[in-house]
Structures are given as structure tokens and as C-alpha cells.
Amino acid sequence: MTGNDLGDFLRVHRARLSPDEIGLPSHGTRRVAGLRREEVAALAGMNTDYYARLEQGRERGPSPQILEAISGALRMDDDAREHMFRLAGRLAGRLAGAAPERQRPRPQPEEAVSRGLRQLLDGYPNAAAFVLNPATDVLAANALAQALFSPFGNVDNLARMLFLDPAARRFFTDWDRAAEAVVAELRHASGLDPSYRRLRELVGFLAGASEEFAALWSSYTVHGKTRDDKGFLHPDVGPLALTFQAFDVRGASGQQLVVYHAEPGSPSSRALSLLGSLHAARLRRPSAEPWPHASASAS
């Protein structure tokens, strides 16, 4: 986060597009990757100097019409388009003709998980369920989520675990894809609430501790967490093919409930059940030191 996030975002997206991709002729050696500023301005139907001021951070108040034109010129998907609007201080306005309005400040994310939500987590006996804040801190988790993430030394923050815990490379069957996804989710969260201190601290820490994180963060890829399939290799039960769903928690700003489940009757479903049984057996051992249960975590 540099203070000119909108300009940085536009530069990265401009660098991703080649003239051939959008039907522009390309003559001679190009000194910059991707499109030139004047090419983006021409595609968006605006003055080149105005577009240059946007990238340089000298123009801070682009209209929704200008932003729409730029998103079309740079071939942005819906997540990137919405992120750009938020960086510019404007709401995206999904409906055609919707009246533009200034982005209202969001309430700060809540770090305390309610008793009712902790009880809901424990009501998913066949699914790994946990609660995250926008910085991917694990605020609470049920028993099966504890079992799923048991290969990690400390289950505190998904992004930190993925980039800095050695177990992650073995645990995620497609580590590169998982890494790209978690950074894109953090980038999305940064656009929703640029003032969120915890997220800024996490990004600064990980950028200094992991070159791979720093490179992915500078790519400005943006995606929210909704639904996806993921593969894991757990040391206790072997391969797991799971699907996750993410839900915003009503009444708790910034919190998301994430639920991982397997196809009923599948090998992964049986393996997930076995994993839960093994974890429960370990907890019954006198010497066991379990990771804090959902009902004993943040309150």
C-alpha cells in the first residue's frame, strides 16, 4: 500500500495487456510492458494527460463514467472493476444507470466471535468450519477444522501459515494456486477497508518475510472469497478433495464463516470422517494439548 494505490493498480493492469490482445498495431521495440498510457487513454476515450495524472496520483476524483471507460479499456473482470471503484472512493453501482455515490466508511471489523456463532460452528460435525476476519486471522474453529489444519505448527492466520509454515507446501496439493487465491483475497479486503490496521500490518510483515508474497501482492490480482474446490494432502488420512463456501456474518462486520465439505459418499468424505475420529481420539489422551476449541476461542 503506497498512498497511490489506484495509480499502482492501473499501471499493473496496463502492463498485462499487449496490443495484439486488443487489436492494436504494434510497431518497433516497446519500452514498456503492455500498453502505453496513450493507448489506454484512446481506448477509454479520454485525454492522455488526464489518464497520466490518474496513474501518477495527481488526479484523485475520477467520475464513475471515467472509471467505467478505463475498466473496459483494460479488460477488467467484475472483481477488479469493483476494486478500482473502491480505490477511487466510489461505489461500483452494479445496476445500469445507478446514481453514483461516495463510498461510505465501513465499520471496523469485529475480532470477537459471538457465542451463537461458536455454537453454529460446532453444529457442523461433518464439515470443517471456521471464522476469519479480513486479514485471514482464524478467530474460531470447530473440531474438524482443527483436525484439518493440525499439520501446521500454529493455526492463527491462513496467509502466514501458507507462506511461512513449511507444512504448507506439502499440505496444499496446488500451493501456487492457493497462494494466489489468498493474496487476491487480501487485496480485495484492502479495497473494502483501506484503513484496517491489522491488514496493513500483516501485508507489511509478509512482504518482508516472503519474496513470493511480495511478488503476488504487487500483481494487484483481486478476488473475493466465495466458493472453490481445493485439494489437500493430510499426513493422517492422505488426499482430500474439498469444496468450500464462504458466508458474510450478519451483525459482525468483516467476519466470514468458511465451511469445507466433501462430496457425500466420496473417498474424501470417508477420509474426512476418519480424520475427525483420529483427532477426537487424540484429544482424549491425557497428554494431549489440543488447539483451542471453537467454544473456547475468541469471545
ABEGO torsion letter per residue (X at the ends): XAGBAAAAAAAAAAAABBAAAAGBBBBEBBABBEBBAAAAAAAAGBBAAAAAAAAAGABABBBAAAAAAAAAAAGBBAAAAAAAAAAAGBBAGABBGBBBBBBBBBBBBBABBBAAAAAAAAABAABBBBBBBAAGBBABBBAAAAAAAAABABBABAAAAAAABAAAAAABABAAAAAAAAAAAAAAAAAABAABAAAAAAAAAAAAABAAAAAAAAAGBBBBBABBBBBBBBAAAEBBBBBBBBBBBBGBBGBBBBBBBBBBGBAAAAAAAAAAAAAAAAAABAABBBBBBAAABBX
